[in-house]
């Protein structure tokens, strides 16, 4: 039987192990979730909203405690961990505040006689398969809207953040979610398809890798279950010659190094007009050097370790492969034989198409910088990726930047800014970055029965 393990990536120390649950335990969890869903869906809207509002409050009350778990289990700098907990609180608060409006019947303007409305109703119990890089946030953007709607939620979290996973369930139970309404399950990857195929499960949401998305999407398709897939990204960061170059470089470094570069929406490919390439690279190098991996428990830490030593080894493999294909390291890389989870901020230039780093998602603090002749070349290179999650365009002319944004094959674009998640902004991508949207109203209806109610009779006077 496998285990879920808390390992401090900053030290390599194994803190705790938690065994996978048995088949019988899994069946009981699904049964409780399905039973609870009927009662939960019938709970008055105001009561569900009050419980979500209480969940937001508990996150704020337990800010330091919850943040410390993120730092312990995946090395997130403590200031960024606190920011994640605050973001999660805002998500629960948002759906509490907007629940009544989201549930209101939506009248349709129709050509025939009578009336027609669309009504949002829950569809049942859902499975969430969640990643480790934002242990609370990724769950909240799936769980909050669905709990608000009246669905119940079963979550398989990542193996390296079991204590964070248990803390989520504890907070929601304390807030008033009934037993079975939200459940954490330490299940194996092999059991995921079994859960998806269970007739008591109505849908599945995954945030994870492209390969995981293929597996989950295929399983959902086989069992005719609704799915939302939030996958990887290789986000372009375009800088035009008329931009404020120093500001762009500062924002670029922040976009590449937040969460040690372990974010799907992190800026990863920097596409720079050749007329300002040298100027940008000089400022970008200085900005990247200002970040130094250090103890993530300290408030002055700007960048922590990667999630594991294995993750750092994988990232270093991309860097070495790029160099072997002719790329040049401007700063960073690491010495032969280094094997901790810490990896220095790194800039690669002259990366050819033959190198894996040209198109693959680099999940860590490594930036690939390309010069281009003009904005058309910038758009071509930006779109030369199997992914299409988010992107950024920097220009002194906002109209020009918006015109380029319209040409990018991404789900989200920031103008002179990074894409930062917020409860009222829909989140998602195109191409191999996934299927569906989360957050805002889009997240609320992702697993809703959008029921049409048509009455052809004339309204009574």
C-alpha positions in Angstrom: 0.0 0.0 0.0 1.3 3.4 -0.9 1.7 6.4 1.3 1.3 10.2 1.3 4.4 11.8 2.7 5.2 15.2 4.2 8.8 15.9 3.3 10.3 19.3 4.1 11.9 20.3 0.7 14.2 22.9 2.4 15.9 20.2 4.5 14.9 16.9 2.9 13.6 15.7 6.3 10.6 13.3 6.2 8.1 14.6 8.7 5.2 12.2 8.5 3.6 9.4 6.4 -0.1 8.7 5.9 -1.2 5.4 4.3 -3.6 5.1 1.4 -7.1 4.2 2.3 -8.6 0.8 1.6 -11.2 0.0 -1.0 -13.8 -0.4 1.7 -12.9 3.0 3.2 -13.1 4.6 -0.3 -16.6 3.1 -0.9 -17.8 4.5 2.4 -16.5 7.9 1.6 -18.2 8.0 -1.7 -21.4 6.7 -0.1 -21.4 9.4 2.5 -20.7 12.1 -0.1 -23.6 10.9 -2.3 -26.0 10.8 0.7 -24.9 14.2 2.0 -25.4 15.8 -1.4 -29.1 15.3 -1.3 -29.4 17.1 2.1 -26.8 19.7 1.2 -28.5 20.7 -2.1 -31.7 21.1 0.0 -30.1 23.4 2.5 -31.5 27.0 2.1 -29.3 29.2 0.0 -28.7 31.6 2.9 -27.4 28.8 5.1 -25.0 27.6 2.5 -23.7 31.1 2.0 -23.3 31.6 5.7 -21.2 28.4 6.0 -19.0 29.5 3.1 -18.6 32.9 4.7 -17.6 31.2 7.9 -15.0 29.2 6.0 -13.5 32.4 4.7 -13.4 33.7 8.3 -11.6 30.6 9.6 -9.0 30.9 7.0 -8.3 34.5 8.1 -8.3 33.5 11.8 -5.9 30.6 11.2 -3.7 32.4 8.7 -0.3 31.7 10.3 -1.1 28.1 11.1 -2.4 27.3 7.6 0.4 29.2 5.9 3.1 27.3 7.9 1.8 24.0 6.5 2.4 25.3 2.9 5.9 26.3 3.8 6.6 23.0 5.5 5.2 20.7 2.8 6.2 22.4 -0.5 8.7 25.1 0.4 6.5 28.1 -0.3 8.0 31.3 1.2 6.0 32.2 4.2 4.9 35.6 2.9 3.6 33.9 -0.3 2.0 31.2 1.8 0.1 33.8 3.8 -1.0 35.4 0.5 -2.4 32.1 -0.7 -4.5 31.6 2.5 -5.8 35.2 2.1 -6.7 34.5 -1.6 -8.5 31.3 -0.5 -10.5 33.3 2.0 -11.5 35.7 -0.7 -12.7 32.9 -2.9 -15.1 31.5 -0.3 -16.2 35.0 0.6 -16.9 35.7 -3.1 -19.2 32.7 -3.6 -21.0 33.4 -0.3 -21.6 37.0 -1.4 -22.7 36.1 -5.0 -24.6 32.8 -4.4 -28.1 34.3 -4.5 -27.4 36.1 -7.7 -25.8 33.1 -9.4 -28.7 31.0 -8.4 -31.3 33.4 -9.7 -33.3 32.3 -12.8 -31.9 33.7 -16.0 -34.7 34.9 -18.3 -34.2 34.3 -22.0 -35.4 36.6 -24.7 -37.3 34.3 -27.0 -39.1 34.5 -30.3 -42.1 32.4 -29.4 -44.9 33.1 -27.0 -44.6 32.7 -23.2 -41.4 32.6 -21.2 -38.2 30.7 -20.9 -35.6 30.7 -18.1 -32.4 28.9 -17.3 -31.9 27.7 -13.8 -28.6 26.5 -12.2 -28.9 23.3 -10.3 -26.3 20.9 -8.7 -25.5 17.7 -10.5 -24.2 15.5 -7.6 -20.9 14.5 -6.1 -17.7 15.5 -7.8 -14.1 14.3 -7.7 -11.2 16.8 -7.6 -7.7 15.7 -8.4 -5.4 18.4 -7.1 -1.7 19.4 -7.4 0.8 20.5 -4.8 2.0 23.9 -6.0 -0.9 25.8 -4.5 -2.4 23.3 -2.1 -5.2 25.4 -0.8 -5.9 27.7 -3.7 -6.3 25.0 -6.3 -8.8 23.2 -4.1 -10.7 26.4 -3.2 -11.4 27.4 -6.8 -12.9 24.0 -7.4 -14.6 23.3 -4.1 -16.0 26.8 -3.2 -18.3 27.3 -6.2 -19.5 23.7 -6.2 -20.3 23.6 -2.5 -22.1 26.9 -3.0 -24.1 25.4 -5.8 -25.1 22.3 -3.8 -22.7 19.7 -5.1 -20.6 17.7 -2.7 -16.9 17.3 -3.2 -14.3 14.4 -2.8 -10.7 15.4 -3.2 -7.6 13.4 -4.0 -4.8 15.7 -3.2 -1.1 15.5 -4.2 1.0 12.9 -2.3 3.4 15.5 -0.9 0.9 17.8 0.9 -1.2 15.4 3.1 -1.3 17.8 6.1 -2.5 20.7 3.9 -5.1 18.3 2.5 -6.4 17.4 6.0 -6.4 21.0 7.1 -8.8 21.9 4.3 -11.3 19.3 5.4 -10.9 20.3 9.0 -11.6 24.0 8.2 -14.7 23.2 6.1 -16.1 20.9 8.8 -15.6 23.6 11.4 -17.3 26.1 9.1 -20.4 23.8 9.0 -20.1 21.7 5.9 -21.8 18.4 6.9 -20.0 15.1 7.1 -19.6 13.9 3.5 -20.1 17.3 2.1 -16.4 17.7 1.6 -14.0 14.7 2.0 -10.3 14.3 1.6 -9.3 10.8 0.4 -5.7 9.4 0.3 -6.3 7.2 -2.7 -3.9 5.8 -5.3 -3.6 7.0 -8.8 -4.9 3.7 -9.9 -8.1 4.2 -7.9 -8.9 7.5 -9.6 -10.5 5.9 -12.7 -12.5 3.6 -10.4 -13.9 6.7 -8.6 -14.7 8.4 -11.9 -16.5 5.4 -13.1 -18.6 5.1 -9.9 -22.2 5.9 -10.7 -22.4 8.0 -7.6 -19.8 10.4 -9.1 -21.2 13.1 -11.4 -18.0 14.7 -12.7 -14.3 15.3 -12.2 -12.0 18.3 -12.1 -8.2 18.1 -12.5 -5.5 20.6 -12.1 -2.2 19.1 -13.1 0.1 18.0 -15.9 -0.7 17.5 -19.6 -0.3 13.7 -19.1 -2.6 13.6 -16.1 -5.1 15.6 -18.1 -5.0 13.0 -20.9 -5.6 10.2 -18.5 -8.4 11.9 -16.5 -10.1 13.3 -19.7 -10.0 9.8 -21.3 -11.5 8.2 -18.2 -14.2 10.9 -18.0 -15.0 10.4 -21.6 -15.3 6.6 -21.2 -17.7 7.0 -18.3 -19.6 10.0 -19.8 -18.8 12.2 -16.9 -18.4 16.0 -17.1 -14.8 17.2 -16.6 -12.8 20.4 -16.2 -9.1 20.1 -17.0 -6.7 22.9 -15.9 -3.3 21.8 -17.3 0.1 23.3 -18.0 1.3 26.4 -19.6 4.4 27.8 -21.4 3.3 31.4 -21.1 4.8 34.1 -23.4 5.9 37.4 -22.1 6.2 39.9 -25.0 8.1 43.1 -24.7 7.8 45.6 -27.6 10.4 48.3 -28.3 8.1 51.1 -27.0 7.7 49.5 -23.6 9.1 50.8 -20.3 12.0 48.3 -20.4 13.1 48.5 -16.8 9.6 48.0 -15.5 9.0 45.2 -17.9 12.1 43.4 -16.7 11.2 43.8 -13.1 7.7 42.4 -13.7 9.2 39.6 -15.8 11.4 38.5 -13.0 8.5 38.5 -10.6 6.4 36.5 -13.1 9.1 33.9 -13.6 10.1 33.5 -9.9 6.9 33.6 -7.9 6.5 30.3 -6.1 10.0 29.4 -7.3 8.6 29.4 -10.9 6.2 26.5 -10.0 3.0 28.0 -11.4 1.1 27.1 -14.5 0.6 30.8 -15.3 4.2 31.8 -14.5 5.9 33.7 -17.3 8.2 31.3 -19.0 9.2 32.4 -22.5 10.4 36.0 -22.8 10.0 37.3 -26.3 11.8 40.6 -26.8 12.0 43.1 -29.7 15.6 42.8 -30.9 15.9 46.6 -30.8 15.7 46.5 -27.0 16.9 43.0 -26.4 20.3 43.9 -24.9 18.7 46.6 -22.7 16.0 44.2 -21.5 18.4 41.4 -20.9 20.7 43.6 -18.7 17.7 44.8 -16.6 16.3 41.3 -16.5 19.6 39.8 -15.3 19.8 42.4 -12.5 16.2 41.7 -11.5 16.6 37.9 -11.4 19.8 38.3 -9.4 17.9 40.1 -6.7 16.1 36.9 -5.8 18.1 34.4 -3.8 16.9 31.0 -2.6 16.8 30.9 1.1 15.0 29.6 4.2 11.3 29.8 3.3 10.2 30.2 6.9 11.8 33.6 7.1 9.8 36.8 6.2 12.7 38.1 4.1 12.8 35.0 1.9 12.2 36.0 -1.8 12.4 32.5 -3.2 12.2 29.1 -1.6 13.2 25.6 -2.8 11.4 23.6 -5.4 8.9 21.0 -4.2 11.6 18.3 -4.0 15.2 17.5 -4.9 13.8 15.3 -7.8 12.0 18.4 -9.2 15.3 20.3 -9.1 17.1 17.5 -10.9 14.4 17.4 -13.6 14.7 21.1 -14.1 18.5 20.9 -14.3 18.2 18.3 -16.9 16.3 20.8 -19.2 19.1 23.4 -18.6 21.9 20.9 -19.4 20.0 19.6 -22.5 19.6 23.2 -23.8 23.3 23.9 -23.3 24.1 20.7 -25.1 22.1 22.0 -28.0 23.9 25.3 -28.1 22.1 27.5 -25.6 24.0 29.9 -23.3 23.5 30.4 -19.6 23.5 34.1 -18.8 23.1 33.6 -15.0 22.3 30.6 -12.9 22.5 26.9 -13.5 24.0 24.8 -10.8 27.2 23.0 -10.1 27.7 19.4 -11.1 26.7 17.1 -8.2 24.4 19.6 -6.4 21.3 17.7 -5.3 19.1 19.8 -3.0 15.7 21.1 -3.8 17.1 24.6 -4.2 17.7 25.9 -7.7 19.1 29.4 -8.5 17.4 31.9 -10.8 18.6 31.0 -14.3 18.4 32.7 -17.7 18.9 30.9 -21.0 19.4 32.5 -24.4 20.0 31.1 -27.9 17.8 28.1 -27.1 17.2 26.3 -30.4 14.0 24.4 -31.4 15.8 21.1 -31.0 16.1 21.7 -27.2 13.3 20.4 -25.0 13.3 23.8 -23.2 12.1 25.5 -26.4 8.6 24.2 -26.1 8.2 22.2 -22.9 6.9 23.8 -19.7 9.9 24.5 -17.3 8.4 24.2 -13.8 11.0 26.2 -11.9 13.1 29.4 -11.9 14.5 29.1 -15.4 13.7 31.8 -18.0 14.1 31.3 -21.8 14.7 34.6 -23.6 14.3 35.1 -27.3 14.9 38.2 -29.6 12.5 38.8 -32.4 12.5 41.2 -35.4 9.0 42.7 -34.9 5.6 42.2 -33.4 4.5 39.8 -36.1 7.5 37.6 -35.3 6.7 38.0 -31.6 3.1 36.7 -32.1 4.3 33.8 -34.2 6.8 32.7 -31.6 4.3 33.2 -28.8 1.8 30.9 -30.5 4.4 28.3 -31.4 3.5 26.2 -28.4 1.2 23.3 -27.7 0.0 25.3 -24.6 -2.3 28.3 -24.4 -2.9 29.3 -20.8 -1.9 32.9 -20.2 0.4 35.6 -21.6 1.6 39.2 -21.1 2.2 42.0 -23.5 4.3 45.0 -22.6 4.0 48.2 -24.7 3.9 51.9 -24.2 0.8 51.9 -26.4 -2.1 50.1 -24.8 -4.1 50.0 -28.0 -1.2 48.3 -29.7 -0.8 45.9 -26.8 -4.5 45.0 -26.9 -4.3 44.3 -30.6 -1.5 41.9 -30.0 -3.4 40.3 -27.1 -6.2 39.6 -29.6 -3.8 37.6 -31.7 -2.4 35.4 -28.9 -3.7 31.8 -28.7 -4.2 31.9 -24.9 -7.1 31.8 -22.4 -5.8 34.9 -20.5 -3.7 37.9 -21.4 -2.3 40.7 -19.1 -1.6 44.1 -20.6 1.6 45.5 -19.0 0.9 43.2 -16.1 1.0 39.5 -15.0 -2.1 37.4 -14.8 -2.9 37.1 -11.1 -5.8 35.0 -10.0 -8.9 36.7 -8.4 -12.3 35.2 -7.5 -14.1 37.3 -10.0 -11.8 36.6 -13.0 -12.4 33.4 -15.0 -9.4 31.1 -15.1 -8.5 28.7 -17.9 -6.7 28.1 -21.2 -6.9 26.7 -24.7 -5.0 24.1 -26.7 -3.2 21.6 -24.4 -3.6 23.9 -21.4 -7.0 22.4 -20.7 -10.7 22.4 -21.1 -13.2 24.5 -19.2 -13.0 27.5 -16.8 -12.9 28.0 -13.1 -13.7 31.0 -10.8 -16.2 33.8 -11.4 -19.6 32.8 -12.7 -17.9 30.4 -15.2 -16.7 28.3 -12.3 -20.1 28.3 -10.7 -21.8 26.8 -13.7 -19.0 24.4 -14.7 -20.7 21.5 -12.9 -24.2 22.9 -12.9 -27.3 21.6 -14.6 -28.3 24.6 -16.7 -31.9 23.6 -16.8 -34.2 25.2 -19.3 -37.7 25.8 -18.1 -40.0 26.8 -21.0 -43.6 27.8 -20.6 -45.3 28.6 -23.9 -48.4 30.0 -22.3 -49.0 33.8 -22.2 -48.3 35.3 -18.8 -51.5 35.8 -16.8 -52.5 39.5 -16.4 
